[in-house]
Amino acid sequence: MSTASETRPDGDSDHILRPRAVKPVNPQVIRAQDDEGLKPPFNGGKNLQYGNGNGNASNEGGRSTPLPPDAPPSAQSISVARRHIRAAQKRRLFPTIDYAARLSHFDPNSEYRDFRGFFALFWVGLAIMVMTTMLRNIKDTGHPMRAQIWSLFTVDAWQLSLSDLAMVSSTAVGLPLQLLFRRNGGALRWGKGGMAIQSLLQAVWLAGWVSWPFILDWTWTAQVFFTLHTLAILMKMHSYAFYNGHLSETERRLSALDHPATASKASAYRYPTSGSPTSDKPTTKAAPDSDEKPSLTSLREDLAVELTSPLGRVTYPQNLTLPNYVDYILCPTLCYELEYPRTERIRWMELMWKVLAIFGCIFLLTVISEEYILPVLNESELRLQQVDTLPEIGLVLAEGISMLLFPFMITFLLVFLVIFEYVLGALAEITRFADRQFYHDWWNSTDWLEFSREWNIPVHHFFRRHVYGASRPHLPRPAATAITFLISALAHELVMGCITKKFRGYGFVAMMLQLPIVAVQRLPWVKGKRVFNNVCFWCSIILGLSMMCALYVLV
């Protein structure tokens, strides 16, 4: 390296070797390096290496001196760490792109799941649809909205309100009946005549309230609400009666074990749960006791646990009160429990938004029905009166169904949102009901069984507990599944018949056809194709809704 000694003013030399002066670096380069944090820390832009006493590295030049081969592992680790840190901190003059192996958000293997932007886009699209519809109506009629459906909401509204209140209040007869079944040890106990009395009461109750809208000749809008609410309250009444009836028999059996010589010591039956559908055999817990047989102690423990709520604060029959029943009726669930988990407080602002969303969804459903569904049905009905041959009838139906596909898809999504997100969410907020999971990601379903489990969790829990679970002690698993689908199909047919005042059986047949379709979808060469099955699911949902509406209204 070229060096020079510095001469002092008195002519003497200090004999200190220093780097020889070099040509200055371009100022623009220095400025750019300074902006990027890369300006050389040494004069003249050159890096010198000075030993640090350990022969390891210099603090000035930013580089490491070569380590000797016999350097200890600690020194080698420090050297490697310093090189990595300097490499990570070093930046180029021109920006570089950080490329890495990454997946797109829509890739099936991606873990990204936040698509709330599309939820916002859904509402923006509906707002655009409403604005364009209002502008078109103003141009055609001079009014922003048509009045055909809007006027139906005010027809006999007081009759609907009083009838609905009477329908809900009439279910309170189940509370004194349960007190009667519990206290009576003879023919009126639940295990003997009580269950039959309750079943007969429910049948008469359902027949009377389903016939009520036909007697008063209500509009279809009122009948939609009243029929759906009637079925929901029926399931609530059934769950309350049969679960408390089960608890009354459990309490009676636990009391009988106070006299082991005459009491039954058969193991308690464990009903299948959603978490373990195959656990249908009676099982007992091993809880040995020094004074009694292990089986008797275990049986007492099982029965005592059954009479206590999962949260441990309520024990049967403390729950047989009117406030408890009213609270259950208001809670957004169809399955009765001794108590439910609760939130600490009511979020009033959240409740206000959900109430506004309910009216907003009803407004959108009315606009879609008024503008895009009723005109198609009316036009198709007039055209069917003018044709006679089967090909012409089929063409009119096919054209009408095709024009209803998109409106019914939006209607289906709005009905799902208004019920499971906003109505049930508002009830959960009012009652401080903590479990707000009323649905899973049903939109990713690949078969109808998966859809039935995930799109309506309250109804799924009811059927799992009170239909499938009640059938398993007496029927094999396939028969219990068929019974569950049969009752669901009858309920759907009842709803469609009450709405259209036509009992044709289309909905029943469509529901029962899901069983063979699921059997095909569960085949090994079909089951693994999730995207294909999901596309088939969506096509069947959209086409099925439009077809059912067209068949019930036009045929």
HELIX and SHEET records of a PDB file:
HELIX    1   1 PRO A   27  ASP A   35  1                                   9    
HELIX    2   2 ASN A   43  GLY A   45  5                                   3    
HELIX    3   3 PRO A   73  GLN A   89  1                                  17    
HELIX    4   4 ARG A  116  THR A  141  1                                  26    
HELIX    5   5 TRP A  150  THR A  154  5                                   5    
HELIX    6   6 ALA A  157  SER A  169  1                                  13    
HELIX    7   7 SER A  170  VAL A  173  5                                   4    
HELIX    8   8 GLY A  174  ARG A  183  1                                  10    
HELIX    9   9 TRP A  190  GLY A  194  3                                   5    
HELIX   10  10 MET A  195  LEU A  216  1                                  22    
HELIX   11  11 TRP A  220  ALA A  256  1                                  37    
HELIX   12  12 PRO A  294  GLU A  306  1                                  13    
HELIX   13  13 LEU A  322  LEU A  330  1                                   9    
HELIX   14  14 TRP A  348  ILE A  368  1                                  21    
HELIX   15  15 SER A  369  ILE A  373  3                                   5    
HELIX   16  16 LEU A  374  LEU A  384  1                                  11    
HELIX   17  17 LEU A  390  PHE A  416  1                                  27    
HELIX   18  18 LEU A  417  VAL A  423  3                                   7    
HELIX   19  19 LEU A  424  THR A  431  1                                   8    
HELIX   20  20 TRP A  442  ASN A  444  5                                   3    
HELIX   21  21 TRP A  448  GLU A  454  1                                   7    
HELIX   22  22 ILE A  457  PHE A  462  1                                   6    
HELIX   23  23 PHE A  463  TYR A  468  3                                   6    
HELIX   24  24 GLY A  469  SER A  471  1                                   3    
HELIX   25  25 ARG A  477  THR A  500  1                                  24    
HELIX   26  26 TYR A  506  MET A  512  1                                   7    
HELIX   27  27 GLN A  514  GLN A  521  1                                   8    
HELIX   28  28 PRO A  524  LYS A  527  1                                   4    
HELIX   29  29 ARG A  530  LEU A  554  1                                  25    
SHEET    1   A 2 THR A   3  THR A   7  0                                        
SHEET    2   A 2 SER A  13  PRO A  19 -1                                        
END                                                                             
